[in-house]
């Protein structure tokens, strides 16, 4: 995990914008096509997966140029088994999964071990 500090608000906002532009540049076509109702999995550097579902978002931000690659979601993991609402940048989504696989992960408390 990386932490940054900033001397000014403008410096922080510039870094956020730079990170968003970089993330937008990593978006694959299948990721930009992810829509409301989709379930996904996200690999993390911490050794567990995040499972999420894309929620309906009738908000101008998600339709804007800056927000086009963000999706409103509810995300779950072993670290947050009750879920947390927020948004996800589609570039970090590892794969779209079926609702059945999402429910199977839920039934196991989001504790899924990768197959070797």
N, C-alpha and C positions, 0 to 999 in steps of 0.2 A: 504494500500500500504506500502511496506517495502523498505527502502533504506539501502544500505550498503556502507561503505567506505573502502578503501584499502590503505595500505602503499606502496605497490609495484605493478608493472604490473603483475609479476608472481603470486602474491597472488590473484589478481583479476581473472586472467586466470584460476587458480586452482578452485576458487569458481564457475566460469562459467561451467567448466567441471563437477564439482560435481553436480550442478543443472541439467545439461543435462543428466547425468547418472541416476539421480533420476527420471527425467521426462521419460526417456526411459523405466524405470522399471514400470511405470504406464500405458504404452500403452496396450490397449486391441487389440485383433486380428482384430476386425472390423475397428479399427482406423488405424492400419498399412496397411489395404487394400485400403484406400482412394486414389483415382487416379485423374489424370488430368480431368477436366470437372465437378467434383463433386461440389455440393454446400453444405454448412454446416452452423450450428448455434453454437455459443459459448455463454454460460451464463457467466456473469461477476459479480464481487462482488459489482458493482456500480449501479445495478438495471436496466440495459439495456442489450440487446443482441447484439452480433457482428454477422453479416452475412458475409459469404465469399464464394468465388469461387476459386477452385484450378486451377492454371495456368500451362501451359506447361513449364517445366524447363529442358533445355538441358545443365545442369551444373554438373560438376564433384562432387561438394559438396553434392548434393542430392543423389548421387549414392554411396557416401562414407559411411563407418561405422558410422562416427560421424553425418552425415546428413541424414541418412536413414529415420528418423522419422519427418523430416521437409518437408513442402510442400510450394512451391512458391504460393502466393495467392494475391488476391485483397480483402480487407475486408472493410465493411461498418457498420455504426451504427448511432444512433442519434448524437453521438459526432463527427462523421466523415462521413457525408452523401455523400460526393463525392468520398469516398473510398481512400484507401491507399494501395500501393503495398508493399509487404514484404514477410516474411515467418512465418508459424505457425507450432508449434510443435503439432503433431496429438493428443497428450495426453490431450490437452485442448479443443478439439472439443467435444461438447456435443452430437451432432447428425448430421448425413447426412440428408439433406432435398432435396425435389424435386426442380427442376428449377421453377415450378409453384409457390411453396411457397416462394422461393427466390424472384421472380418477384412481388408477392403480398406484401411482406415486403417492397420492393423497392417502390412500388406505395403508401405506407403509410409513406414514409420518414423514414423507418427502425424503426418506433415507434410502437412496438408490445407489448401489455400488456399480461402477462401470465394469463391463465384461472385458476380460483380457484374452 
